[in-house]
Amino acid sequence: MKRPKSATDVPQSLIRPLVRDLHAYLPGEQPKIEGLIKLNTNENPYPPSPKVLSAVKAAVDARLRLYPNPTADPVREQLAKVHRCQVENLIVGNGSDELLALATRAFVEPAATVGGRLDSRYFKSAPKATVQFLAPSYSLYPVLAAIHGATANPVSLEPDFSLPSVARLRRGRQWDFRAALTYVTTPNAPSGHGCATAELAALCREQRGVVVLDEAYADFAEESALALALSHPNVLVARTFSKAYSLCFQRVGYLVGPADLIAALHKIRDSYNVNGLGQIAAAATLGDLPYYHAHFRRIIATRERVAQQLAGLGFGVLPSQTNFLLVRPPRFEARTWLDRLRERKILVRWFDRPEVRDYLRISIGTEPDMEALAKAARTILAG
Ligand SMILES: *Cc1c(COP(=O)(O)O)cnc(C)c1O
C-alpha cells in the first residue's frame, strides 16, 4: 500500500543515492518483554562492579551541564598502564563501532559517488578504496564500507571458520594484500573461533594497508594479539567495554595502535565523542579488574559445560573462545529452533547468511539461564 502524501513528504532526490540505497546495520533485538532470557546479543549476564555503579550514581548531579573531557584522558591514562603503552597509542570512542567507522573514514578513499556511480578516476587505484574482511565476521564491516562509498572485499574463512593461511590467501587470488583497510574479528564472531597471534602476525606483515584486529571478545580467549598493535606500523587493535565489562549501555570502546594512525583518528572524531558518564564508568571499571576476571572464568566454565550438554543432545557445537556458542541444531532447521525457543521465552540469534544459515548463535548467560535453555531444547526435541 502507498503511504498517503503529507506535508512532510520529501522527494527522495534530496537524499544522496548512496544513502537512499543503503541497507543499514541490523542490530540484535532488544525486546521489552518481561521474563525473556536474552541470549541474542552477547551481553554479559552479570552486572557491572558495584564500584562502577556507585561511581556513575555519584556523578549524576549539577556537573551534567559541563562538557566531558574531550580526549577521555583519565580513561586513556589508565588504559596506558593496563596495556603498557603511551597515551598517544590510544583513542577512546562511543563504543568500538564508532572507532571502526572512523578508521574507514581515515584510511579508505571513497570510490563511489558522483551521481551514485563509481568515479572512474578511482578504478586504477582500487586497493585504496577497498575495505576487506573475512566472511562470516562482524556484519557491520560491509555496512561501513557501503556508507563510505568504498568497495567491500569479503573473503571466505576456511570451512571450519579458521583464518586461511597467507599461502592459501595468495592461491585464492581474491584476497587483496594492498587493501587500504582490513578488518579481522578475532576471536571470530559469529563462529567463536580463536586465532593464534602468530597467524595474525603473519597476515599483518603481508598487508600493505591498515589492519584492524577487532578483539571485542578477547577476554574470553586463550590469546590476545594486542602486542601486534604496539610492534607493527599498520596494526590497530579494537577493544570494547561493552561485552566483557558489562557496559553496552554506556558505549565505550577504544583502539590501541601506532601513534601516527591514532593521531589521524583523533583529527576526524567529534570533539566530545565519549559521554561523561561513560568515561566515569570506564575509569571505574579499570579500577576493579579482578571483579571482571572472576566473571570471565565463570562465563568460560559455563560455556564449556553448555557446549557438552548441547553436544549430548545432538547439537553440533563449534569450539568457542568467546562468550557465545555457534551450534548446528538437530532435527529441525535452525530457523525453526529460533521460533520454538522464542515461544519458550528464550531469545537466540540466527543469521540469514549462506555460511551460517544452519546455525544458531547462543550467548552465554547465567547458569540458570543456560539450564532453562537446555530444558527448552529437551522439550523441543521431545515434541
Ligand atoms: C559487539 C561488537 C562490537 C561493538 O562493540 P561496541 O563497543 O558496543 O560498539 C565490535 N565488534 C564486534 C566483533 C562485536 O561483536
The ligand as an SDF file (V2000), in Angstrom:
LIG
                    3D

 15 15  0  0  0  0  0  0  0  0999 V2000
   29.7930   -6.0430   19.8160 C   0  0  0  0  0  0  0  0  0  0  0  0
   30.8830   -5.9110   18.8330 C   0  0  0  0  0  0  0  0  0  0  0  0
   31.4460   -4.6680   18.5470 C   0  0  0  0  0  0  0  0  0  0  0  0
   30.8370   -3.3850   19.0210 C   0  0  0  0  0  0  0  0  0  0  0  0
   31.1360   -3.0260   20.2610 O   0  0  0  0  0  0  0  0  0  0  0  0
   30.6730   -1.6340   20.8520 P   0  0  0  0  0  0  0  0  0  0  0  0
   31.8690   -1.2030   21.6160 O   0  0  0  0  0  0  0  0  0  0  0  0
   29.4840   -1.9070   21.7000 O   0  0  0  0  0  0  0  0  0  0  0  0
   30.3650   -0.6870   19.7250 O   0  0  0  0  0  0  0  0  0  0  0  0
   32.5200   -4.6160   17.6910 C   0  0  0  0  0  0  0  0  0  0  0  0
   32.9980   -5.7320   17.1130 N   0  0  0  0  0  0  0  0  0  0  0  0
   32.4750   -6.9300   17.3410 C   0  0  0  0  0  0  0  0  0  0  0  0
   33.0430   -8.1220   16.6690 C   0  0  0  0  0  0  0  0  0  0  0  0
   31.3930   -7.0650   18.2090 C   0  0  0  0  0  0  0  0  0  0  0  0
   30.8400   -8.2570   18.4030 O   0  0  0  0  0  0  0  0  0  0  0  0
  1  2  1  0
  2  3  1  0
  2 14  2  0
  3  4  1  0
  3 10  2  0
  4  5  1  0
  5  6  1  0
  6  7  2  0
  6  8  1  0
  6  9  1  0
 10 11  1  0
 11 12  2  0
 12 13  1  0
 12 14  1  0
 14 15  1  0
M  END
$$$$
